[in-house]
Amino acid sequence: MASAVGPESGDAHDLSPADVEVITTAVLQQLDGRWRSNGFIAARCPYPHEHDHPGLHFSYNTQSGWGYCFGKHGKIPPAEMAQLCGATWTRVVRADAA
């Protein structure tokens, strides 16, 4: 498995940069994402919440592809983020992940 992507995440993945970009685009478009100065995207949680708006309790890490719900859902892995956002991705494994 590849080394962690993003010093703050601690979460490794084997996604290509193109796959992370597909998920990032879906978060921006489907979850009303807004860029933050720290490189994360503040967005609505991909799971339903009674009261939700971009950045209320969900952030997406554009380097790792992981979503973080600070409500009840916790960490959401890239594959689950893609599915929840309806993103079609190639799931290309990076050469350094083998």
DOVEXMI-471022 format. One record per residue (C-alpha): residue number from 1; x, y, z; residue in one letter. Coordinates in pm, whole numbers, padded with zeros to 5 digits. Each point is the difference from the previous one (the first is absolute). Last residue first. Layout:
REC,num,c1,c2,c3,residu
REC,NUM,X,Y,Z,a
...
END
This chain:
REC,num,c1,c2,c3,residu
REC,98,00223,-00200,-00579,a
REC,97,-00081,00347,00133,a
REC,96,00291,00171,-00181,d
REC,95,-00161,-00080,-00338,a
REC,94,-00325,00163,00101,r
REC,93,-00307,-00219,-00027,v
REC,92,-00253,00125,-00251,v
REC,91,-00350,-00003,00144,r
REC,90,-00141,00152,-00319,t
REC,89,-00260,00222,00159,w
REC,88,-00365,00069,-00048,t
REC,87,-00125,00232,00272,a
REC,86,-00355,-00045,00130,g
REC,85,00079,00204,00309,c
REC,84,-00072,-00287,00240,l
REC,83,00191,-00248,-00215,q
REC,82,00306,00223,-00036,a
REC,81,00002,00080,00373,m
REC,80,-00026,-00373,00077,e
REC,79,00303,-00073,-00217,a
REC,78,00188,00294,00156,p
REC,77,-00054,-00110,00363,p
REC,76,-00249,00179,00228,i
REC,75,00133,00083,00346,k
REC,74,-00258,00076,00269,g
REC,73,-00372,-00045,-00070,h
REC,72,-00164,00151,00310,k
REC,71,00091,00367,-00023,g
REC,70,00356,00106,-00077,f
REC,69,-00035,-00160,-00341,c
REC,68,00342,-00035,-00161,y
REC,67,00038,-00092,-00365,g
REC,66,00310,-00173,-00134,w
REC,65,00141,00065,-00349,g
REC,64,00354,00026,00137,s
REC,63,00119,00329,-00147,q
REC,62,-00337,00172,-00040,t
REC,61,-00099,-00070,00359,n
REC,60,-00377,00046,00029,y
REC,59,-00163,00175,00293,s
REC,58,-00335,-00051,00172,f
REC,57,-00162,00152,00310,h
REC,56,-00153,00334,-00099,l
REC,55,00237,00045,-00291,g
REC,54,-00263,00013,-00271,p
REC,53,-00351,-00012,00148,h
REC,52,-00177,-00259,00209,d
REC,51,-00288,-00022,00242,h
REC,50,-00186,-00333,00000,e
REC,49,00302,-00189,-00122,h
REC,48,00013,-00225,-00303,p
REC,47,00325,-00172,-00091,y
REC,46,00223,00168,-00259,p
REC,45,00076,00266,00265,c
REC,44,-00038,00351,-00140,r
REC,43,00327,00159,-00099,a
REC,42,00313,00174,00127,a
REC,41,00286,-00091,-00233,i
REC,40,00348,-00038,00144,f
REC,39,00301,00194,-00126,g
REC,38,00053,00195,00326,n
REC,37,-00148,00321,-00148,s
REC,36,-00333,-00171,-00052,r
REC,35,-00157,-00088,-00334,w
REC,34,-00380,-00023,-00008,r
REC,33,-00195,-00317,-00070,g
REC,32,-00367,00002,-00089,d
REC,31,-00024,-00377,00054,l
REC,30,-00063,-00107,-00361,q
REC,29,00224,00247,-00185,q
REC,28,00297,00055,00230,l
REC,27,-00011,-00353,00140,v
REC,26,-00030,-00144,-00353,a
REC,25,00301,00201,-00117,t
REC,24,00203,-00127,00295,t
REC,23,-00104,-00360,-00074,i
REC,22,00116,00031,-00360,v
REC,21,00321,00172,00115,e
REC,20,00074,-00285,00244,v
REC,19,-00034,-00243,-00291,d
REC,18,00232,00207,-00221,a
REC,17,00262,00016,00278,p
REC,16,00005,-00381,-00009,s
REC,15,-00146,-00180,00295,l
REC,14,00193,-00245,00217,d
REC,13,-00097,00138,00337,h
REC,12,00164,00088,00329,a
REC,11,-00167,00190,00282,d
REC,10,00217,00191,00250,g
REC,9,-00193,00307,-00106,s
REC,8,00198,00298,00124,e
REC,7,00316,-00058,-00198,p
REC,6,-00183,-00053,-00326,g
REC,5,00020,-00331,-00176,v
REC,4,00101,-00289,00218,a
REC,3,00243,-00247,-00153,s
REC,2,-00126,-00234,-00266,a
REC,1,-00118,-00354,00070,m
END
